[in-house]
Amino acid sequence: MGSFLLKRLFQAVFVLLAITLIVAYAIRLTGDPALMLTQGAGSVTEADLQMIRESLGINKPFVAQYLEFLQSLLVLDFGRSFLGGTSVSTLIAQSLPATLALATCVMFVSIVISIPLGIKAAVSKGKWADQVIRIVSLIGLSFPNFWLALMLVLVFSIWLQWLPPSGMTDFTSFIMPAFTMAIILTATNVRLVRSSMLETLQSQYIMVARAKGLSENKVLYKHALRNCAIPLITYFGLQFGGLLGGIVVIERVFNWPGLGTLAFDAVGSRDYPVLQAVITVLSMLIVGVNLLVDIAYGLIDPRIRTES
């Protein structure tokens, strides 16, 4: 198990270094922050722009800037925002909990709904329950998330006035953004659980378990679900990582104070430190989730540890 973990950790570090290098180079192709900061300031000379670049530290060669970023990353110091000079680490610390809370809530709702529905569809293969679940999941998969978010705001905030339209105030603020993403994820997860369970239910050990007189719930949830857990864990883990990176639109629609909103604002102002820090933190979270998925593989199936 030790060598298995070391190998996965080495791969995770390598991936993070590659991501930070690509991001650091790519964001510097988006434009000059000095020009953004001097918009509307009247007559600005090249000397003035050069002074601003020097004060921001972006006049140095790219390699020097990247090495400074890596040194700061070791102590989780992302520098200061180009706008206002606020500590980027402070901005990340303020926004990260909101994004993690929303993403966790979305995954929890999706898993709690999709596993029972997927199992029900597999057990009722070809029957009316299976047909209804598959049609509903297909409809849910067809909704664009931004359109669904706007429709929920229109119905529950404007017409019925049951839920707050934006912001994060109390637990009711989670309902619309969480269900907006959960409906779409659940539509995919139901189909995945159904296909995995259908394959597992045809196994010989399931027939043996039923022949022994075990209850149907015990056969389904203790034996069948456990043995198809690896593909489900794989997909749920990747889905959670993708959710962290793709939640920007939902955060923007609901004015959610998370990393997505922070990154969106940083793109418009070409705030290199903020944007680089947000992408780096999201990458660390995604790589960390994938690492936990790999570890879960090894715990569930020891054969994976020995083969890796």
N, C-alpha and C positions, 0 to 999 in steps of 0.2 A: 504493500500500500504506500510505503514511503517513496519508492522510486516513481510510482504512478503519480503521486501528488507533485513531486519535483518536476516531472516532465510537463505536467499541465501548467504549473506555475511559470516555468521557463517559456512555454508557448504564450501564456497570457502577457508576460512582460514584453516579449518580442512584438506581439500584436499592438500593444499600447504604444510602444516606441514608433512603430510604423504609422499608426494613426496620427499621433501628435506631429510627426514630421510632415505628413501629407497635409494636415489641416493648417499647420503653421505656414507652409508655403502657399497653399491655395487661398487663404484669406488675404494674403498680401497682394493677390492679383485683382482684388475687388475694387481697389481705388486708394487714393491718398487721404488719410484721415485729416491731414493738415488743411486740405482744401475744404473738407466738410466743416471743420471748426471755424473757418474764416468766411463761410458763406454769409452774405449780407453785411460784411464788415467794411465794405467800401473798397478803396484802393489798397491792395496788398501786394507787396513786392516779393520777388523770389527770395530775398534775404530774410524777410519776415517768415516765409514758409519754411526756410531752412532752420531758423531758430525754433520754430514750433516742432519740427521733426526731431531736432536735437533734444528738446525738452521731453519729448515723448519716448525717445530712445529708438526711433525707427530709422535713424540715419545710419545706423551701424550695418555691417554686412549681415546677410541672412543667417549665416552659420553662427555668428556671434550672438544674434538675438535668440536663436533656437537653443544654444547651449545655456544662455542665461535663463531661459524658460525652464529647461530641465533641472537646473540647479534650484530654482524657486519651487518647482513641483515637488522636490524631495521634502520640503518643509511645508508643503501645501500653501505657498504664498504665490498668488497669481498676479501680483502687482496691483496697480490702481487703474481705475477706469479713465479713459481719455476725456469723458464728460463728467466734470465735477470732482474728479480725483478721489472718488470713493473707493475703498478697498474692495477688490473683486472678490476676495475670499468672504467678505461680509455679505456681499450681494448673493453669492452662491449659498452661503449658510442660511440666508433668509428665504431663498426660493426653492432649495432642494427638498425640504420637508413637504412642501405643498405638492410637488410633482410626485414624490414617492408615495405620499398618502393617496393621491388620486389613482395612480397606477396600481397600487396594491388593492384598492377598493374595486377597481375595474376587474382585475384578475380574479378576485374572490367571488364577485357576483357571477362572472362568466363561468368559472369552474363549478360553483354550487348549482348553477342552472344546467350546464351542458352535460355533466356526467350522468345525472339521473335521466335526462331526456335521451341521451345517446344510448344508454343501456335499455331504456324502454323501447326505443326504435329498433334496436338489434333483436330484442326478445320478441317483438311483434312484427318481425320482418314480413313485408307483404300485406299486412293487415291495415285497417284504417288508421290506427294510432301511428304506425310507421309512416304512412303516406302524409298525414297531417303534419307530423314533426318535420319531415323532409321538405314539405312545401313551405312551412313557416320559416325554416332555417334558410331556404333559398331566397325567400323574400327579404329576410334580415340581411343577407349577404349582398343584396342588390342596392341597399341604401348608401349613398355617399354620406360620410360622417358629418360633414359640415351642414348638409341639407337637413339631416336628422336633428342635429343640434339646434338649428334655427326653428324647425317645426316644434320641437319640445319647448323652446323659449316662447314661441307664439302661443301655444296652447296652455301651458302650465304657468307661465309668468304673466302674459298679457291678457289672455282671455279669462282664465280661471283664477289667476293671482294666488296660486297656492305656493309657489316656490320662488326664491329670489332669482332674478335673471342673470346675475353675474357676481363675481367676487367670491371670497371664501370667508364666511362669517360663522356659521354653525354647521351641524351635520346635514341640514337640509340643502346646503350649498353643494354637497357631494352628489345628490340624487340625479340631477339631469346630466352633468358631465360624465358621471360614472356609467349610467345606463346608456348614454349615447355610444360610448365605446364598447360597453359590455354586450349590447345587442349584436353588434357587428362581429365581435370576437366569438360570441356564443354560437352564431350561425355556422362558423367554421369548425368550432370545437365539437359541436353535436355530431357533425358528419364524420369527424376524425374518431370520436369515441365509438360511434356506431360501427364503422368499418373495422376498427381494432377488435371490438367485442364480437362481431360476426365471425372473424377468423379464429378467435380464441374459443368461442362456444362450440366450434366444430372439432376441438381437440379431444383426444381419447380420455384424458384425465377428467374432463368435465363430465363425460358420460359415466365414468366410474364414480365420481362424487355424487351424481344424482342417483346412481344405482345403490349407493350406500344409505340413501334416505335422508341426505342433508337437505335442509330447507333451501328454497330457491334463492332467497336473499343471501344466504351464506355461500351458495355456489357462485352467485353473480359477483358479490362485493368482496368476498374473501379470497376466492380462488381465481375466477376469471379476470376481475379488474386488476388484481395484483400482478398477474402474469402478462397483462398488456400495458403495464405501467411504464415501461421504458420508452416506447414511442410517444406516450402521452406526456411524460416528463420532458422528453426532448422538445416536443412542440410547444408545450406550455412555457418552458424556459426561454426558448427562442422568441416566443410571442411576447413574453414580458419584456425582454430586451428590446424588441421592435417597438413595443408600446411606449417605452421610455423615450425613444428617439422620435416617434411619430405622433406624439401627443400635442405637438405645437399648435395645430389647427384648432383642436378642442380648447386648449388653454386660451387661445386668442379669441374664440367666439364667446367664451364665458368669462373673459377677463380674469383668468385664473392666475394668481401670483406665483407661477412656477418657473422652471428653467426655460420652458418653451417661449413664454412671453419675454423673458429676459434676453434670450437669443434673438428673437424677432426684432426687438428694439435695437440690439447691438448691430445687427446686419444693416439696418437703415442708417445708423450713424457711423458705421465702419469702426466700431469700438473693438480693436483687435484683442486686447486683454480679456474683455468680457466674453466675446464670442469664442476665443480659443479655450478659455477656462470652462465654459459651458459644454463645449463639444468634448473636451478632455474628461470632464466629470461623467458625462453621459456614457462615454466610451468605457471608462473604468467600471461603471455600473453594469453595462452590458457584458463586458468581458468577465466581470465577477459573477454575474448570473450564470453565464455559460460554464464557468469553472465549477460553480456549485452543482450544475446539472451533471458535469462529468464525474464529480465526486459521488453524486447520488447514483449514477450508473454503477460505479464500483461497489457501492454498498448493497445495491439491489441484486446485482449479478457479479459475483466474484470472478467469473470468466473474463470479464472486460478488463479487470485489473491485471490479470496475468498476460492477456494478449497485447495490452497497450505498452 
